Amino acid sequence: MSRRKRKIERYEESIGQAMSILKEISEDTTTPRNIRRAAKEAMDVLQNLAKTHAVRSADAISILDEISQDPNMPTYTRTKIWNVVSILETIKD
């Protein structure tokens, strides 16, 4: 398998991990609505196949960075968001 294909597979796997964590956040009723909405928005951005993996990741990180400053966010949710951001930061063009 070529190096490029392996890299794309790793990126797809990372995006899949991020998507599953974001799905948990978006379905958690103890999390404030605006944070769940941001998680769904980040999921939509990650699913936009018209953009490269790196652009999708950067866009999602931007959304999550903005919302991670929310003082109403539960600590466990903030930890999950930081986890997603760290996963997505590994994706480069």
C-alpha positions in Angstrom: 0.0 0.0 0.0 1.3 3.4 -0.9 2.4 5.9 1.8 -0.3 8.4 0.7 -3.0 5.8 1.1 -1.8 4.9 4.6 -1.8 8.5 5.5 -5.3 9.0 4.2 -6.5 5.9 6.2 -4.9 7.3 9.4 -6.6 10.7 8.8 -10.0 9.0 8.2 -9.5 6.9 11.4 -8.7 10.1 13.4 -11.7 11.9 12.0 -13.8 8.9 12.9 -12.5 8.9 16.5 -13.2 12.7 16.7 -16.7 12.2 15.2 -17.6 9.5 17.8 -16.6 11.8 20.7 -18.4 14.8 19.2 -21.5 12.6 18.8 -21.4 11.8 22.5 -21.1 15.5 23.4 -24.0 16.4 21.0 -26.3 13.8 22.6 -25.4 14.5 26.2 -28.4 16.3 27.7 -26.4 17.5 30.7 -24.3 19.7 28.3 -25.6 23.2 27.5 -27.5 23.5 24.2 -25.0 25.9 22.6 -22.1 23.5 23.2 -24.1 20.6 21.8 -24.9 22.8 18.8 -21.2 23.6 18.3 -20.3 19.9 18.5 -22.9 19.1 15.8 -21.5 22.0 13.7 -18.0 20.6 14.0 -19.3 17.2 13.0 -20.9 18.7 9.9 -17.6 20.4 9.0 -15.7 17.1 9.4 -18.1 15.4 7.0 -17.7 18.0 4.2 -15.9 15.9 1.6 -15.4 18.9 -0.7 -12.5 20.0 1.5 -9.2 18.3 2.3 -8.7 16.4 5.6 -6.5 19.2 7.0 -9.0 22.0 6.1 -11.9 20.1 7.7 -9.8 19.5 10.8 -8.7 23.1 11.0 -12.3 24.4 10.6 -13.5 22.0 13.3 -10.7 23.0 15.7 -11.6 26.6 15.2 -15.2 25.9 16.2 -14.2 23.8 19.2 -11.5 26.3 20.4 -14.1 29.0 20.4 -16.7 27.1 22.4 -14.1 25.6 24.9 -13.8 29.0 26.6 -17.5 28.8 27.6 -17.6 29.1 31.5 -20.9 27.1 31.5 -19.2 24.0 30.1 -19.0 21.0 32.4 -15.4 20.0 33.1 -15.8 16.5 31.6 -17.2 18.0 28.4 -14.2 20.4 28.2 -11.9 17.4 28.6 -13.6 15.6 25.7 -13.4 18.7 23.5 -9.6 19.0 24.2 -9.3 15.3 23.4 -11.0 15.9 20.0 -8.8 18.9 19.3 -5.6 16.9 20.1 -6.8 14.2 17.7 -7.6 16.6 14.9 -4.3 18.5 15.3 -2.4 15.4 14.0 -4.0 15.9 10.6 -1.8 17.9 8.2 -1.7 18.3 4.4 
